[in-house]
Amino acid sequence: MSLADHLAARMSLFGVAASMRSAAEASMSSAPSMVAMQFGKGHGTENDFVLLPDLDATIDLTEARVSALCDRKRGIGADGVLRVARAGVLKEAGVLDALPKGVEAEHWFMDYRNADGSIAEMCGNGVRVFAHFLRASGLEFESEFVVGSRAGARPVTVHSVTGATADVTVEMGKVKDRGPSTATVGGREFTGIGIDVGNPHLACVVDDLTAEALAELDLTVAPEFDASFFKHGVNVEILTPIRDGGVDMRVYERGVGETRSCGTGTVAAAAAALHADGRTEGEVRVRVPGGEVVVTIDDDVATLRGPSVLVASGSLDESWWSSLG
């Protein structure tokens, strides 16, 4: 069986065999290939993504196309888009100016775009779904491997893959405390800690906040924040203190809006909650509207463990895609 046939057989699990077969054949031939664009759809604690296999990095991901694809009324609907390709291929195609720290050419690279089409450095839930997709599709056979991101290399461990579901741990790297700042949410000012987890966060632990009161908080309008402190925007988390080993959290993501979960946000929330509890290390269960993850911080390095679900696959209409510009 040829490599192309092998990939096609494995990818048929999620209906994207044609895309992977074409990509594999294209790598063995100088002849150009014209195939329908395939996609996968998955989520990590209901933070959902469209995955675009693009092994030769030929897809033109304009802001207009990403925004339309993520729109829940005129596209597939998602919180973001994950392009699947090798880091070296993306660099050769000009998608990456240079390989980020720790990322090697042969590493799989998660080219992540927010729902508004803007480029984002990192997404903790996205990495889990990305790793799950690689394993389930047969593009990756190891249980432990590295996923590249614009925030750097992120080692992952896929503990189990059972068809559409997986349990994945991601090494999220250093958690950096940027100091205190404030955000105004629903007309109320919250004080939090600026935290860098490869992307910027403001995690606000509210002493008297209950899970019930948190659920009533109005996050329909973008939080106000100190733009001089967060020059490239910020993701804002509002959370309860640690109770019974866990916290409840909601998040407003820059470039997206409120989401059911945010992986890097759960790491920022765990770090802020531990700080409020007088600790710098420990394990915290973070409950979000979309489910629960476990964050462990040891010597300022975080790991994130949680579920991934692959829910759908299909092909994009080429005329629709081309019309978006």
C-alpha positions in Angstrom: 0.0 0.0 0.0 1.4 3.4 -1.0 1.7 6.2 1.6 -1.1 8.0 -0.2 -3.4 5.0 0.1 -2.5 4.5 3.7 -3.3 8.1 4.6 -6.6 7.9 2.7 -7.7 4.8 4.5 -6.9 6.3 7.9 -8.5 9.7 7.1 -11.7 8.0 6.0 -12.5 7.8 9.8 -13.4 11.4 9.6 -14.3 11.8 5.9 -11.3 13.8 4.8 -9.5 11.1 2.9 -9.6 13.0 -0.3 -7.6 15.9 1.1 -4.9 13.8 2.7 -4.6 11.5 -0.3 -4.1 14.5 -2.6 -1.6 16.1 -0.3 0.4 12.9 0.0 0.4 12.4 -3.8 1.3 16.0 -4.4 4.4 15.5 -2.2 5.5 12.6 -4.5 4.8 14.4 -7.8 5.6 17.8 -9.3 2.1 17.9 -10.9 -0.3 20.4 -9.2 -3.4 19.0 -7.6 -6.9 20.4 -7.7 -9.2 19.0 -5.0 -12.1 20.1 -2.9 -11.0 21.6 0.4 -11.7 19.2 3.3 -12.3 20.2 6.9 -12.8 18.7 10.3 -14.7 20.1 13.2 -13.9 19.5 16.9 -14.0 21.0 20.3 -12.2 21.0 23.7 -14.7 21.7 26.5 -17.0 23.2 23.9 -14.4 25.7 22.6 -14.8 24.7 19.0 -12.6 24.8 15.9 -12.6 24.1 12.2 -9.5 22.1 11.2 -8.1 22.6 7.7 -5.6 19.9 6.6 -3.2 21.8 4.4 0.0 19.7 4.1 1.4 21.7 1.2 0.4 25.1 2.8 -1.5 26.3 -0.3 -4.7 27.5 1.4 -4.9 31.3 1.4 -6.4 32.0 4.9 -7.5 35.6 4.5 -9.3 37.4 7.4 -12.5 37.5 5.3 -12.4 33.7 4.7 -11.6 32.8 8.3 -14.3 35.2 9.6 -16.9 33.7 7.2 -15.9 30.1 8.0 -16.3 30.8 11.7 -19.6 32.6 11.4 -22.4 30.5 12.8 -25.0 31.9 10.4 -23.1 32.1 7.1 -20.3 29.5 7.6 -19.6 26.3 9.5 -19.4 28.2 12.9 -16.4 28.0 15.3 -14.3 30.0 17.8 -11.3 29.6 15.5 -9.5 27.9 12.7 -6.6 25.4 13.0 -4.5 24.9 9.8 -2.7 21.5 9.9 0.8 21.5 8.3 4.4 21.0 9.1 6.3 24.0 10.5 9.0 23.9 7.7 6.4 23.8 5.0 4.6 26.9 6.4 8.0 28.7 6.6 8.8 27.9 3.0 5.3 29.1 2.0 5.8 32.4 3.8 3.1 31.8 6.4 5.9 31.9 9.0 8.7 34.4 8.8 10.8 32.2 11.0 10.3 29.1 13.2 9.3 30.1 16.7 11.5 29.1 19.7 11.9 25.3 20.1 9.9 24.6 16.9 11.7 22.5 14.3 10.8 22.1 10.6 9.5 18.6 11.0 7.1 19.5 13.8 3.4 19.7 13.2 2.4 23.4 13.5 -1.0 24.7 14.7 -1.6 27.8 12.5 -4.3 29.3 14.7 -6.7 32.1 13.6 -9.3 33.7 15.8 -12.9 33.9 14.7 -12.4 37.5 13.3 -9.5 36.3 11.2 -6.7 37.7 13.3 -3.7 35.5 14.1 -3.3 34.3 17.6 -0.2 33.0 19.3 -1.6 30.0 21.2 -4.7 28.1 22.1 -4.7 25.4 24.8 -8.0 23.8 23.8 -7.0 24.1 20.2 -3.7 22.2 20.7 -5.6 19.3 22.3 -8.0 19.1 19.4 -5.2 19.5 16.9 -3.2 16.6 18.5 -6.3 14.4 18.6 -6.9 15.1 14.9 -3.4 14.1 14.0 -3.6 10.8 15.9 -7.1 9.9 14.8 -6.3 10.7 11.2 -3.1 8.6 11.1 -0.9 11.6 10.4 0.8 11.0 13.7 1.4 7.6 15.3 3.3 8.5 18.5 1.5 9.1 21.8 4.0 11.9 22.7 5.0 14.5 20.2 5.6 18.2 19.7 3.0 20.7 18.3 4.5 24.0 17.2 2.7 27.3 17.8 3.6 30.9 17.5 4.2 30.9 21.2 6.7 28.1 20.8 6.9 24.3 21.0 4.2 22.6 23.0 4.9 18.9 23.8 1.6 16.9 24.0 0.7 13.5 25.3 -2.4 11.7 23.9 -3.4 9.4 26.7 -6.2 7.7 24.8 -8.1 8.0 21.5 -11.4 6.2 21.3 -12.9 7.2 17.9 -14.3 10.7 18.3 -13.0 11.4 21.8 -9.5 11.7 23.3 -7.8 12.7 26.6 -4.8 15.0 26.0 -2.2 16.7 28.1 -0.3 19.8 26.8 2.8 21.3 28.3 1.9 24.9 28.2 5.3 26.4 29.1 6.2 29.2 31.5 3.5 31.2 33.3 4.6 34.8 33.5 3.1 37.3 36.0 2.8 40.7 34.4 1.4 42.5 37.5 -2.0 43.9 38.5 -4.5 45.6 36.3 -8.2 46.1 36.0 -11.1 45.3 33.7 -14.7 46.6 33.6 -17.3 43.9 32.9 -21.0 44.5 32.9 -20.4 47.9 34.5 -18.4 46.5 37.4 -14.6 46.9 37.8 -12.6 43.8 38.6 -8.9 43.7 39.7 -6.8 40.9 38.3 -3.3 39.8 37.4 -1.9 40.2 34.0 -0.6 36.7 33.0 1.3 35.7 29.9 0.8 32.1 28.8 2.1 32.6 25.3 -0.8 35.1 24.8 -2.0 37.9 27.1 -4.6 37.3 29.9 -6.1 39.3 32.8 -7.3 36.8 35.3 -9.6 38.3 38.0 -10.3 36.3 41.2 -13.3 37.7 43.0 -13.3 36.8 46.7 -17.1 36.8 47.3 -18.1 35.4 43.9 -20.2 32.3 43.7 -20.7 30.0 40.7 -24.3 31.2 40.6 -23.4 34.9 40.6 -20.7 34.2 38.0 -23.3 32.6 35.7 -25.4 35.8 35.9 -22.5 38.2 34.9 -23.1 40.0 31.6 -20.3 39.2 29.1 -22.1 40.2 26.0 -20.1 43.4 25.7 -16.3 43.4 25.4 -14.6 44.3 28.7 -12.9 47.6 29.1 -9.2 47.3 30.0 -6.0 49.4 30.1 -4.8 49.5 26.5 -1.4 50.9 27.6 -0.9 47.8 29.7 -2.3 45.3 27.1 -1.1 46.9 23.8 -2.2 43.9 21.7 -5.5 43.3 23.5 -6.2 40.8 26.2 -8.3 37.8 27.1 -10.3 38.5 30.3 -11.2 35.7 32.9 -13.5 36.2 35.8 -13.3 33.4 38.4 -14.2 32.3 41.9 -11.6 31.6 44.5 -10.4 28.0 45.0 -13.1 25.9 46.7 -12.7 22.1 47.1 -9.7 22.1 44.8 -11.4 23.9 41.9 -12.6 27.2 40.5 -15.4 28.3 38.2 -14.5 30.6 35.3 -15.9 32.5 32.4 -13.9 34.2 29.7 -14.1 36.9 27.1 -11.6 36.1 24.3 -10.0 38.9 22.2 -11.1 38.6 18.6 -13.9 36.2 19.5 -16.1 37.2 22.4 -17.3 35.0 25.2 -16.5 31.4 24.6 -17.5 28.2 26.4 -13.9 27.6 27.4 -10.4 28.9 26.8 -7.4 26.6 27.4 -4.8 29.3 28.0 -7.4 31.1 30.0 -7.8 28.2 32.3 -4.0 28.2 32.9 -4.1 31.9 33.7 -7.1 31.4 36.0 -5.3 28.6 37.8 -2.2 30.7 38.3 -4.2 33.6 39.6 -6.3 31.4 41.9 -3.2 29.8 43.4 -1.7 33.3 43.9 -4.9 34.4 45.7 -4.6 31.3 47.8 -1.0 32.1 48.9 0.6 29.5 46.7 2.7 29.4 43.5 2.3 25.7 42.7 -0.4 23.1 42.7 -3.2 21.4 40.8 -6.5 23.2 40.1 -9.6 21.9 38.5 -11.0 24.7 36.3 -14.8 24.5 35.6 -16.0 26.4 32.5 -19.4 26.5 30.9 -18.2 23.8 28.4 -16.8 21.3 30.9 -13.7 20.9 33.2 -9.9 20.7 32.7 -7.1 20.1 35.1 -4.2 22.6 35.3 -1.0 21.8 37.2 1.6 24.5 37.8 5.1 23.4 39.0 8.1 25.8 39.1 6.1 28.3 37.0 5.6 25.7 34.3 2.0 24.7 33.5 0.4 21.6 32.1 -3.2 21.4 30.9 -5.1 18.1 30.7 -8.6 17.8 29.2 -10.9 16.2 26.6 -11.1 16.6 22.9 -14.0 15.6 20.7 -14.1 15.3 16.8 -17.7 15.8 15.7 -17.9 16.3 12.0 -16.1 16.5 8.6 -16.8 17.5 5.1 -15.8 19.6 2.1 -16.0 23.3 1.5 -17.8 24.5 -1.6 -15.0 25.9 -3.8 -17.0 28.7 -5.4 -18.2 29.9 -2.0 -14.6 29.9 -0.7 -13.2 31.7 -3.7 -16.0 34.3 -3.5 -14.8 35.4 0.0 -11.6 37.0 -1.3 
